[in-house]
Amino acid sequence: MTTPLPDSARDWFWARHANPKSGWSRVPTGAVIVYAVYQRDWRLLTAACLWTLVNPVLFVPPETEDAWMTRAVLAERWWLTEEANGTMGLGYPNVCNTGGALASVVALYAAWRRRPVSAAIATIVMGGLKLWWLRELVQKYDARETGTSSHR
């Protein structure tokens, strides 16, 4: 059993991760991991995994919430905490993230088997579904703030 972070540490983490530079610089990480597996480049794989871990705390909190990626991170936090949802499941929009996770497994398997077309297609699907999931969360988050209902 893990001990959850105190609220202040959790707030500090999410505030820094909400910097759009944090979010956008993480987007290609999945593709880099697939490429590293394909190339059997264990140093690149290690660097990409370390980047995934340290990236959310490298940037200062954003000055505004105007950037789409800032709102995506804030929407994700809202979805997880205030709405008490998970990130995976068969309900919409979590099915997008679940599909992206499955695509990542396919991408990694294809990379390991050195099937570049399958690895590339699965990597594109993985990234596309993650961004689709975030888009849906941002729409729900923005609708919450304006008091309008979401189209989904």
GUVO-888444 format. One record per atom (N, C-alpha, C): residue in three letters; atom name; x, y, z. Coordinates in pm, whole numbers. Example, Ala and Ser with C-alpha at 12.3 -4.5 7.8 and 13.67 -1.06 7.14 Angstrom:
! GUVO-888444
["ALA" "N" [1319 -569 780]];
["ALA" "CA" [1230 -450 780]];
["ALA" "C" [1320 -330 780]];
["SER" "N" [1285 -225 708]];
["SER" "CA" [1367 -106 714]];
["SER" "C" [1290 3 787]];
//
This chain:
! GUVO-888444
["MET" "N" [84 -118 0]];
["MET" "CA" [0 0 0]];
["MET" "C" [89 124 0]];
["THR" "N" [54 220 -85]];
["THR" "CA" [133 342 -89]];
["THR" "C" [61 453 -14]];
["THR" "N" [139 540 42]];
["THR" "CA" [84 654 113]];
["THR" "C" [63 766 12]];
["PRO" "N" [-58 821 5]];
["PRO" "CA" [-80 930 -90]];
["PRO" "C" [0 1054 -52]];
["LEU" "N" [30 1133 -153]];
["LEU" "CA" [101 1257 -128]];
["LEU" "C" [14 1352 -46]];
["PRO" "N" [75 1429 43]];
["PRO" "CA" [-4 1531 112]];
["PRO" "C" [-61 1630 9]];
["ASP" "N" [-171 1694 43]];
["ASP" "CA" [-235 1786 -51]];
["ASP" "C" [-140 1891 -104]];
["SER" "N" [-53 1944 -20]];
["SER" "CA" [39 2049 -64]];
["SER" "C" [136 1996 -170]];
["ALA" "N" [186 1874 -153]];
["ALA" "CA" [276 1815 -252]];
["ALA" "C" [201 1784 -382]];
["ARG" "N" [80 1736 -368]];
["ARG" "CA" [-2 1706 -486]];
["ARG" "C" [-33 1834 -562]];
["ASP" "N" [-68 1941 -490]];
["ASP" "CA" [-94 2070 -555]];
["ASP" "C" [30 2122 -625]];
["TRP" "N" [145 2109 -559]];
["TRP" "CA" [272 2153 -617]];
["TRP" "C" [299 2078 -747]];
["PHE" "N" [281 1946 -745]];
["PHE" "CA" [303 1862 -863]];
["PHE" "C" [211 1905 -978]];
["TRP" "N" [81 1912 -953]];
["TRP" "CA" [-14 1944 -1060]];
["TRP" "C" [7 2086 -1112]];
["ALA" "N" [42 2179 -1025]];
["ALA" "CA" [64 2318 -1070]];
["ALA" "C" [181 2325 -1167]];
["ARG" "N" [287 2253 -1139]];
["ARG" "CA" [403 2254 -1227]];
["ARG" "C" [375 2176 -1356]];
["HIS" "N" [304 2066 -1344]];
["HIS" "CA" [271 1985 -1460]];
["HIS" "C" [174 2058 -1553]];
["ALA" "N" [99 2154 -1500]];
["ALA" "CA" [5 2230 -1581]];
["ALA" "C" [73 2328 -1676]];
["ASN" "N" [203 2347 -1661]];
["ASN" "CA" [276 2431 -1756]];
["ASN" "C" [265 2365 -1893]];
["PRO" "N" [222 2438 -1996]];
["PRO" "CA" [205 2374 -2127]];
["PRO" "C" [335 2314 -2182]];
["LYS" "N" [448 2368 -2141]];
["LYS" "CA" [575 2309 -2186]];
["LYS" "C" [591 2168 -2131]];
["SER" "N" [539 2143 -2011]];
["SER" "CA" [545 2009 -1954]];
["SER" "C" [460 1914 -2036]];
["GLY" "N" [336 1952 -2060]];
["GLY" "CA" [245 1865 -2135]];
["GLY" "C" [290 1839 -2277]];
["TRP" "N" [322 1945 -2349]];
["TRP" "CA" [358 1927 -2490]];
["TRP" "C" [491 1854 -2506]];
["SER" "N" [583 1871 -2413]];
["SER" "CA" [712 1802 -2426]];
["SER" "C" [700 1655 -2388]];
["ARG" "N" [590 1615 -2326]];
["ARG" "CA" [566 1474 -2295]];
["ARG" "C" [498 1400 -2410]];
["VAL" "N" [431 1474 -2498]];
["VAL" "CA" [354 1412 -2606]];
["VAL" "C" [438 1315 -2690]];
["PRO" "N" [558 1350 -2733]];
["PRO" "CA" [634 1256 -2816]];
["PRO" "C" [703 1143 -2739]];
["THR" "N" [691 1142 -2607]];
["THR" "CA" [764 1044 -2528]];
["THR" "C" [723 900 -2562]];
["GLY" "N" [596 876 -2583]];
["GLY" "CA" [552 741 -2620]];
["GLY" "C" [617 694 -2749]];
["ALA" "N" [624 781 -2848]];
["ALA" "CA" [688 746 -2975]];
["ALA" "C" [837 720 -2955]];
["VAL" "N" [901 799 -2871]];
["VAL" "CA" [1043 778 -2843]];
["VAL" "C" [1065 643 -2776]];
["ILE" "N" [977 606 -2685]];
["ILE" "CA" [989 476 -2618]];
["ILE" "C" [973 362 -2719]];
["VAL" "N" [875 373 -2808]];
["VAL" "CA" [855 270 -2911]];
["VAL" "C" [979 263 -3001]];
["TYR" "N" [1031 378 -3041]];
["TYR" "CA" [1151 381 -3126]];
["TYR" "C" [1270 318 -3053]];
["ALA" "N" [1285 349 -2926]];
["ALA" "CA" [1397 294 -2849]];
["ALA" "C" [1388 142 -2841]];
["VAL" "N" [1266 90 -2823]];
["VAL" "CA" [1248 -55 -2821]];
["VAL" "C" [1281 -113 -2958]];
["TYR" "N" [1232 -50 -3063]];
["TYR" "CA" [1260 -97 -3199]];
["TYR" "C" [1410 -103 -3226]];
["GLN" "N" [1482 -1 -3185]];
["GLN" "CA" [1626 9 -3209]];
["GLN" "C" [1710 -67 -3107]];
["ARG" "N" [1644 -118 -3003]];
["ARG" "CA" [1715 -184 -2891]];
["ARG" "C" [1817 -88 -2829]];
["ASP" "N" [1774 39 -2819]];
["ASP" "CA" [1858 144 -2762]];
["ASP" "C" [1816 164 -2617]];
["TRP" "N" [1880 90 -2529]];
["TRP" "CA" [1839 89 -2390]];
["TRP" "C" [1871 220 -2320]];
["ARG" "N" [1973 292 -2365]];
["ARG" "CA" [2001 424 -2305]];
["ARG" "C" [1891 523 -2340]];
["LEU" "N" [1847 520 -2465]];
["LEU" "CA" [1737 608 -2506]];
["LEU" "C" [1609 571 -2431]];
["LEU" "N" [1584 442 -2417]];
["LEU" "CA" [1466 397 -2343]];
["LEU" "C" [1472 444 -2198]];
["THR" "N" [1586 430 -2135]];
["THR" "CA" [1603 476 -1997]];
["THR" "C" [1583 627 -1988]];
["ALA" "N" [1641 700 -2083]];
["ALA" "CA" [1626 846 -2082]];
["ALA" "C" [1480 887 -2100]];
["ALA" "N" [1408 819 -2190]];
["ALA" "CA" [1267 851 -2212]];
["ALA" "C" [1184 821 -2087]];
["CYS" "N" [1213 710 -2022]];
["CYS" "CA" [1140 675 -1899]];
["CYS" "C" [1171 775 -1787]];
["LEU" "N" [1297 813 -1775]];
["LEU" "CA" [1333 915 -1674]];
["LEU" "C" [1266 1048 -1705]];
["TRP" "N" [1261 1084 -1833]];
["TRP" "CA" [1195 1207 -1875]];
["TRP" "C" [1048 1206 -1833]];
["THR" "N" [983 1091 -1850]];
["THR" "CA" [843 1077 -1811]];
["THR" "C" [826 1102 -1662]];
["LEU" "N" [920 1057 -1583]];
["LEU" "CA" [911 1074 -1437]];
["LEU" "C" [941 1216 -1391]];
["VAL" "N" [1045 1278 -1447]];
["VAL" "CA" [1086 1409 -1395]];
["VAL" "C" [1019 1526 -1466]];
["ASN" "N" [970 1505 -1587]];
["ASN" "CA" [911 1614 -1663]];
["ASN" "C" [806 1693 -1587]];
["PRO" "N" [711 1629 -1520]];
["PRO" "CA" [604 1707 -1457]];
["PRO" "C" [650 1805 -1349]];
["VAL" "N" [771 1794 -1301]];
["VAL" "CA" [815 1886 -1196]];
["VAL" "C" [926 1981 -1242]];
["LEU" "N" [963 1975 -1369]];
["LEU" "CA" [1072 2059 -1418]];
["LEU" "C" [1031 2202 -1450]];
["PHE" "N" [904 2224 -1471]];
["PHE" "CA" [859 2354 -1519]];
["PHE" "C" [788 2431 -1408]];
["VAL" "N" [794 2563 -1419]];
["VAL" "CA" [725 2647 -1321]];
["VAL" "C" [575 2646 -1351]];
["PRO" "N" [493 2673 -1252]];
["PRO" "CA" [349 2681 -1279]];
["PRO" "C" [319 2787 -1385]];
["PRO" "N" [220 2763 -1468]];
["PRO" "CA" [188 2862 -1572]];
["PRO" "C" [131 2989 -1511]];
["GLU" "N" [150 3099 -1582]];
["GLU" "CA" [99 3227 -1533]];
["GLU" "C" [-52 3238 -1551]];
["THR" "N" [-103 3173 -1656]];
["THR" "CA" [-248 3176 -1682]];
["THR" "C" [-295 3034 -1714]];
["GLU" "N" [-424 3020 -1723]];
["GLU" "CA" [-484 2893 -1762]];
["GLU" "C" [-534 2897 -1906]];
["ASP" "N" [-482 2990 -1986]];
["ASP" "CA" [-531 3009 -2122]];
["ASP" "C" [-487 2900 -2219]];
["ALA" "N" [-369 2846 -2200]];
["ALA" "CA" [-315 2747 -2296]];
["ALA" "C" [-398 2618 -2291]];
["TRP" "N" [-422 2561 -2408]];
["TRP" "CA" [-501 2439 -2416]];
["TRP" "C" [-440 2328 -2332]];
["MET" "N" [-309 2310 -2339]];
["MET" "CA" [-246 2201 -2264]];
["MET" "C" [-255 2226 -2114]];
["THR" "N" [-250 2350 -2071]];
["THR" "CA" [-269 2380 -1929]];
["THR" "C" [-408 2335 -1888]];
["ARG" "N" [-508 2370 -1969]];
["ARG" "CA" [-644 2328 -1936]];
["ARG" "C" [-659 2177 -1943]];
["ALA" "N" [-584 2112 -2032]];
["ALA" "CA" [-590 1965 -2040]];
["ALA" "C" [-542 1902 -1910]];
["VAL" "N" [-433 1953 -1856]];
["VAL" "CA" [-381 1899 -1729]];
["VAL" "C" [-477 1931 -1615]];
["LEU" "N" [-528 2054 -1613]];
["LEU" "CA" [-624 2090 -1508]];
["LEU" "C" [-752 2007 -1521]];
["ALA" "N" [-794 1981 -1644]];
["ALA" "CA" [-914 1899 -1668]];
["ALA" "C" [-890 1755 -1622]];
["GLU" "N" [-770 1705 -1647]];
["GLU" "CA" [-739 1569 -1602]];
["GLU" "C" [-746 1561 -1449]];
["ARG" "N" [-689 1659 -1383]];
["ARG" "CA" [-693 1659 -1236]];
["ARG" "C" [-837 1669 -1187]];
["TRP" "N" [-914 1758 -1248]];
["TRP" "CA" [-1055 1774 -1213]];
["TRP" "C" [-1131 1642 -1234]];
["TRP" "N" [-1105 1576 -1347]];
["TRP" "CA" [-1171 1450 -1381]];
["TRP" "C" [-1140 1342 -1277]];
["LEU" "N" [-1015 1339 -1232]];
["LEU" "CA" [-973 1237 -1137]];
["LEU" "C" [-1017 1266 -994]];
["THR" "N" [-1011 1393 -955]];
["THR" "CA" [-1036 1425 -814]];
["THR" "C" [-1180 1469 -790]];
["GLU" "N" [-1220 1578 -850]];
["GLU" "CA" [-1353 1632 -823]];
["GLU" "C" [-1464 1546 -881]];
["GLU" "N" [-1441 1488 -996]];
["GLU" "CA" [-1542 1403 -1060]];
["GLU" "C" [-1527 1257 -1019]];
["ALA" "N" [-1419 1224 -950]];
["ALA" "CA" [-1392 1089 -899]];
["ALA" "C" [-1398 982 -1008]];
["ASN" "N" [-1339 1013 -1123]];
["ASN" "CA" [-1330 918 -1232]];
["ASN" "C" [-1189 860 -1238]];
["GLY" "N" [-1174 754 -1310]];
["GLY" "CA" [-1043 699 -1339]];
["GLY" "C" [-999 746 -1477]];
["THR" "N" [-893 684 -1526]];
["THR" "CA" [-845 720 -1659]];
["THR" "C" [-876 612 -1762]];
["MET" "N" [-915 495 -1716]];
["MET" "CA" [-944 384 -1806]];
["MET" "C" [-1086 335 -1783]];
["GLY" "N" [-1140 272 -1886]];
["GLY" "CA" [-1273 215 -1875]];
["GLY" "C" [-1340 208 -2010]];
["LEU" "N" [-1458 153 -2011]];
["LEU" "CA" [-1532 140 -2135]];
["LEU" "C" [-1631 253 -2157]];
["GLY" "N" [-1651 336 -2055]];
["GLY" "CA" [-1738 452 -2070]];
["GLY" "C" [-1666 565 -2141]];
["TYR" "N" [-1745 650 -2206]];
["TYR" "CA" [-1687 763 -2278]];
["TYR" "C" [-1660 876 -2180]];
["PRO" "N" [-1549 941 -2184]];
["PRO" "CA" [-1441 937 -2282]];
["PRO" "C" [-1326 843 -2246]];
["ASN" "N" [-1335 775 -2131]];
["ASN" "CA" [-1223 691 -2089]];
["ASN" "C" [-1191 579 -2186]];
["VAL" "N" [-1287 541 -2268]];
["VAL" "CA" [-1260 438 -2368]];
["VAL" "C" [-1149 483 -2464]];
["CYS" "N" [-1138 613 -2486]];
["CYS" "CA" [-1030 666 -2571]];
["CYS" "C" [-894 637 -2508]];
["ASN" "N" [-882 663 -2379]];
["ASN" "CA" [-756 639 -2310]];
["ASN" "C" [-727 490 -2300]];
["THR" "N" [-831 409 -2279]];
["THR" "CA" [-814 264 -2276]];
["THR" "C" [-765 213 -2411]];
["GLY" "N" [-826 263 -2517]];
["GLY" "CA" [-782 225 -2652]];
["GLY" "C" [-639 267 -2678]];
["GLY" "N" [-603 385 -2629]];
["GLY" "CA" [-465 431 -2644]];
["GLY" "C" [-367 343 -2570]];
["ALA" "N" [-406 297 -2451]];
["ALA" "CA" [-320 207 -2374]];
["ALA" "C" [-303 73 -2447]];
["LEU" "N" [-412 23 -2503]];
["LEU" "CA" [-403 -102 -2581]];
["LEU" "C" [-316 -82 -2705]];
["ALA" "N" [-330 33 -2769]];
["ALA" "CA" [-247 63 -2886]];
["ALA" "C" [-99 70 -2847]];
["SER" "N" [-69 118 -2727]];
["SER" "CA" [71 125 -2683]];
["SER" "C" [128 -15 -2666]];
["VAL" "N" [47 -109 -2619]];
["VAL" "CA" [93 -248 -2607]];
["VAL" "C" [123 -304 -2746]];
["VAL" "N" [33 -279 -2841]];
["VAL" "CA" [53 -325 -2978]];
["VAL" "C" [179 -260 -3037]];
["ALA" "N" [196 -130 -3013]];
["ALA" "CA" [313 -59 -3066]];
["ALA" "C" [442 -117 -3010]];
["LEU" "N" [444 -142 -2880]];
["LEU" "CA" [566 -197 -2818]];
["LEU" "C" [594 -339 -2867]];
["TYR" "N" [489 -419 -2883]];
["TYR" "CA" [507 -555 -2935]];
["TYR" "C" [559 -550 -3079]];
["ALA" "N" [499 -464 -3160]];
["ALA" "CA" [543 -452 -3299]];
["ALA" "C" [687 -401 -3306]];
["ALA" "N" [722 -309 -3218]];
["ALA" "CA" [859 -259 -3216]];
["ALA" "C" [955 -370 -3176]];
["TRP" "N" [917 -447 -3077]];
["TRP" "CA" [1003 -557 -3033]];
["TRP" "C" [1022 -660 -3144]];
["ARG" "N" [915 -685 -3219]];
["ARG" "CA" [921 -782 -3329]];
["ARG" "C" [978 -718 -3457]];
["ARG" "N" [1011 -592 -3449]];
["ARG" "CA" [1067 -514 -3560]];
["ARG" "C" [975 -513 -3682]];
["ARG" "N" [855 -472 -3653]];
["ARG" "CA" [753 -453 -3758]];
["ARG" "C" [723 -303 -3764]];
["PRO" "N" [801 -230 -3844]];
["PRO" "CA" [795 -83 -3839]];
["PRO" "C" [661 -24 -3877]];
["VAL" "N" [592 -79 -3975]];
["VAL" "CA" [463 -22 -4015]];
["VAL" "C" [361 -39 -3903]];
["SER" "N" [353 -159 -3848]];
["SER" "CA" [259 -183 -3737]];
["SER" "C" [294 -97 -3617]];
["ALA" "N" [422 -86 -3587]];
["ALA" "CA" [465 -4 -3473]];
["ALA" "C" [428 143 -3496]];
["ALA" "N" [450 191 -3617]];
["ALA" "CA" [419 331 -3647]];
["ALA" "C" [269 358 -3640]];
["ILE" "N" [190 271 -3699]];
["ILE" "CA" [45 291 -3697]];
["ILE" "C" [-8 286 -3554]];
["ALA" "N" [35 188 -3478]];
["ALA" "CA" [-11 176 -3339]];
["ALA" "C" [34 297 -3256]];
["THR" "N" [153 349 -3283]];
["THR" "CA" [202 467 -3211]];
["THR" "C" [117 589 -3244]];
["ILE" "N" [80 604 -3369]];
["ILE" "CA" [-7 716 -3409]];
["ILE" "C" [-144 703 -3343]];
["VAL" "N" [-198 582 -3342]];
["VAL" "CA" [-327 559 -3277]];
["VAL" "C" [-317 589 -3127]];
["MET" "N" [-209 542 -3065]];
["MET" "CA" [-186 565 -2922]];
["MET" "C" [-188 715 -2890]];
["GLY" "N" [-110 792 -2963]];
["GLY" "CA" [-103 936 -2939]];
["GLY" "C" [-233 1007 -2972]];
["GLY" "N" [-294 966 -3082]];
["GLY" "CA" [-420 1028 -3122]];
["GLY" "C" [-532 1007 -3021]];
["LEU" "N" [-541 884 -2970]];
["LEU" "CA" [-646 856 -2871]];
["LEU" "C" [-621 928 -2739]];
["LYS" "N" [-495 944 -2701]];
["LYS" "CA" [-463 1019 -2578]];
["LYS" "C" [-505 1164 -2594]];
["LEU" "N" [-472 1224 -2709]];
["LEU" "CA" [-510 1363 -2732]];
["LEU" "C" [-661 1378 -2744]];
["TRP" "N" [-729 1280 -2802]];
["TRP" "CA" [-876 1283 -2811]];
["TRP" "C" [-935 1280 -2671]];
["TRP" "N" [-882 1191 -2585]];
["TRP" "CA" [-929 1183 -2447]];
["TRP" "C" [-911 1318 -2377]];
["LEU" "N" [-794 1378 -2394]];
["LEU" "CA" [-769 1508 -2332]];
["LEU" "C" [-864 1614 -2387]];
["ARG" "N" [-889 1611 -2518]];
["ARG" "CA" [-981 1706 -2580]];
["ARG" "C" [-1119 1696 -2517]];
["GLU" "N" [-1165 1575 -2497]];
["GLU" "CA" [-1296 1555 -2436]];
["GLU" "C" [-1298 1607 -2292]];
["LEU" "N" [-1191 1582 -2219]];
["LEU" "CA" [-1185 1631 -2081]];
["LEU" "C" [-1185 1784 -2078]];
["VAL" "N" [-1110 1846 -2169]];
["VAL" "CA" [-1105 1992 -2174]];
["VAL" "C" [-1244 2047 -2205]];
["GLN" "N" [-1315 1983 -2297]];
["GLN" "CA" [-1450 2031 -2329]];
["GLN" "C" [-1541 2022 -2206]];
["LYS" "N" [-1532 1912 -2133]];
["LYS" "CA" [-1613 1896 -2012]];
["LYS" "C" [-1571 1997 -1905]];
["TYR" "N" [-1442 2017 -1892]];
["TYR" "CA" [-1388 2111 -1793]];
["TYR" "C" [-1432 2254 -1827]];
["ASP" "N" [-1418 2292 -1952]];
["ASP" "CA" [-1458 2426 -1994]];
["ASP" "C" [-1609 2445 -1979]];
["ALA" "N" [-1688 2343 -2010]];
["ALA" "CA" [-1834 2352 -1997]];
["ALA" "C" [-1872 2369 -1851]];
["ARG" "N" [-1798 2305 -1763]];
["ARG" "CA" [-1822 2317 -1619]];
["ARG" "C" [-1803 2461 -1575]];
["GLU" "N" [-1700 2525 -1627]];
["GLU" "CA" [-1671 2663 -1587]];
["GLU" "C" [-1772 2762 -1642]];
["THR" "N" [-1825 2735 -1762]];
["THR" "CA" [-1919 2829 -1822]];
["THR" "C" [-2062 2796 -1788]];
["GLY" "N" [-2083 2678 -1728]];
["GLY" "CA" [-2218 2639 -1691]];
["GLY" "C" [-2299 2581 -1806]];
["THR" "N" [-2234 2560 -1922]];
["THR" "CA" [-2303 2500 -2035]];
["THR" "C" [-2287 2350 -2030]];
["SER" "N" [-2375 2280 -2093]];
["SER" "CA" [-2362 2134 -2093]];
["SER" "C" [-2271 2091 -2205]];
["SER" "N" [-2199 1984 -2181]];
["SER" "CA" [-2110 1928 -2282]];
["SER" "C" [-2193 1860 -2388]];
["HIS" "N" [-2139 1848 -2508]];
["HIS" "CA" [-2212 1781 -2617]];
["HIS" "C" [-2212 1631 -2602]];
["ARG" "N" [-2146 1578 -2503]];
["ARG" "CA" [-2140 1432 -2484]];
["ARG" "C" [-2210 1396 -2356]];
//
